Amino acid sequence: MKKLVNAMYKALDLTIPVALHLDHGTYEACLECIDAGFTSIMYDGSHEESFDINLKNTKDLVKRAHDKGISIECEVGSIGGEEDGVVGMGEVADPDECAAIAECGVDFLAAGIGNIHGVYPENWPGLQFDALAAIKAKTGDLPLVLHGGTGIPDDQIKKAVDLGVAKINVNTELQLVFADATEEYVKAGKIHEGKGFDPRKLLKPGYDAMIAKTKEKICLFGSDGKGWN
């Protein structure tokens, strides 16, 4: 994998910083990505047999990652839905367990507060803000991460940010707008106009839709106009 990453940098002749992130990685996958030169990793130990295993692996990975200047995000309380083959029921994380993981020196903490990967069901009760406040009280200034950002009402997103969420993951929503825009292009018959079948033309409406949705989310999350530090 390390050779592949190095080849990518060389082939693309990169002149700007590029982040390469592992999301919801197993312990073994995290080790591979640290060795390969990823700039950040996320260890999802919420599905280990016990919290003690999650804690033990987190301590080890934090040291390995930081020794190479790599940032690391870890998870407590399984996020609902399915992501990269990992299935959870949407647990609410234990604040004391969150504090224990935070003390390992992680850079970000993904704590389950009733959030779900994918499309939210109609009977979803919403984010558990009491739990979020309790977790924040135990973890201090550590940036918290909200996975499953698709479909959460705007007012709940804003409240989560106010209570300490610093990073929000949105994936399904971008995929949906891409699919909708592509379907509209095909149904309108544009695929048969000239060289409308050209992948660059076929995929552009979806690409543009994802850009528009991303800009919308940047504004919603309160990141508009904020440069890199």
N, C-alpha and C positions, 0 to 999 in steps of 0.2 A: 504494500500500500504506500509506503514511503516513497518508493521509486515512482509510483503513479502520480503522487502529489508533486514531486519535483519536476516530473515531465510536463505536468499541466502548467506550472509556472513558466517553464522554459518555452513551451510551445506557444503560449499566449503572450509572451513577452510583456509580462505584467509590470506596469510602472506605478501602480497605485496599491495601497494596502488592501489585501483581500482577506476576509474572515472565512474560515472553514470550520463549521460547527457540527458536532455530533449531537443529535437529539434523541433522548430516551435510549441511551446506550446501556448495554449490560456491562458488568465489570470487565469482562474479557474484551469487549468492543472498545471500551475506554482505553484500555492498555494499548491496543493496536493503534488507536488514533493519536494517543500521546506520542507514541514512537514514530508515527507517520508525520508529525509536525502540524497537526491541527491547531488552530488558534484558540479554540474553546471546545469544551465537551460538557455533556450533561449525563450524569450517572443517575439512572432511575433504579434505585434500590428499594422502591416501595413494594416491589413484588417478590422480594427475597423471602425466604422461609421465616425469618424473624427480623425484628428491628435491630437486634445486636449484629446481625450480618451486614445490614445496611450501614450501620455505624462503623463497623470495622473496615469495610470496603471504602467508605467515604474517607476515613482518616488516611488510608493508604493512597487513594487516588489524589487527594488534595496535595499531599507531599510530592507525589510524582509529577503532577501537573504544574505546581508552582515552581518546582525545581527547573522546569523548562519554560517558565513564563507563560503558561497556559491558564486561562481562567476556567473555573469549574462551577457548574450548577448541579445541585442535587435535589432529590425529591423526597417528601414525606407525605404519606396519605395518598393512596392511588387516585389518579385523575380518571374520571369516568369515561366511558366510551372506548374506542379503539384507536391506537396510534402505533404505527410500525409493528403491528402484530401483538401489541401489549393491550390487554383488555382489563378495564377496571370498572367498578360500580359507582365511582364518585364518592370516595371516602372524605371525611373531614379529619384533617391532620391533628394529632395530639400536640398541643403547644409545648409540652415538656420535651417531646421527641424532636420537635423543630429546634428548640434551644440547644439540644445535644448535638444536632447536626451543624448548627450555626457555629458552635464552639470549635468545630473541626477546622474552621477557617475557610469555608466555602465562600465563593464570590457572589452567588445567587442561590436563593432557596425557592423551590417550587413546592408550595404547600396546598394540599387539597382542601378546598372550602366549598365543596359541592359542585365544582365545575366539571364539564364533560367535553371530551373530544368529539368532534363531528357535529351533527345537527341535534339541537336540544329537543326533547319530546315536549308536547304541549303541557303535560302535567309537571314539568320541572319546577321545583319550589323556589329556585333562585339561589344566589350566592349567600353563604352563611357569614354575615358580617360580624356577628359576635365572635365567631371563631377566628376570623381574620384579625380583629382587634386584639384578641388574646394572644395570637401568634406574634403579632407585631410587638406587643408588650414584652414578650419573652426574647425576641431576636434583635431588638434595638434598631440600629441604622442599616442592617443587612437588607439589600434590595430583594423584594419578594417578586415572584414570577407567577403570572396567571396563565395557565394553559387552557386550551379550549375557548378561545376568545370569540369564536363564531356564534352568533345568535344571542349573546348576552345583551340585554337591553342597555341602551346608552346610559341611562341614569345609574345603573348598577356598575357599569364600567367606570364612570366618573367617581362614584363613591369608593370603589376599590382603589383607584389611584390616590384619592384623598387619604385612604387608610394605610398607604404604604406600598402598594403594588407599583413596581418600577419597570416591569417588562411584561408585555402581553403577547402571547403567541396566537396568530391567526393563520389558518391554513385552509380549512374546508371552505370558508367563505370566498377565498380567492379562487379556489378550484371551481366553485359553483358559478361565479360570474364569468369565468373563462369558458366553461361549458355552455352557458346560456348564450354568450355572444357568438361562439362558434356555431352552435345550433341555428341561431338566427341567420347567420351568413349562408349556411347550407340551405336552409328552408327557403330563403329569398332567391335561390337559384344562382347566386353570385359565383358559385364554384364552377359553373358552366359558361361564365362570361369571360371571353378572352382566355387568359391563362389563370383564371381564378382558382384553379386546382393547385397552383404553385404553393407549396407549404408556407412560404413567406407571406403570401396573401391570405391563405386560409387561416393561419394562426394569428394574424395581426389583430383582428377584432377582439379575440380573447386576451391577447397581450395588452392591448389598450385598456380593456375592461379591468384587468388586474391592476394596472397602474392607477387608474381612477379610484378604484376601491382602496388601494394602499394609501393614496393621498388623503382620502376621506378618513381612514383610520388614524393616520398621523395627527390630523386635526382633533379627532375625538379623544385621542390619548393625551393631548396636551403637549405634543412634541413639535408642533409647527414652529418653524423659525429658530429652532435650537440646533446649533452646530455641534460638531464633534469636539470633545475635550481631549 
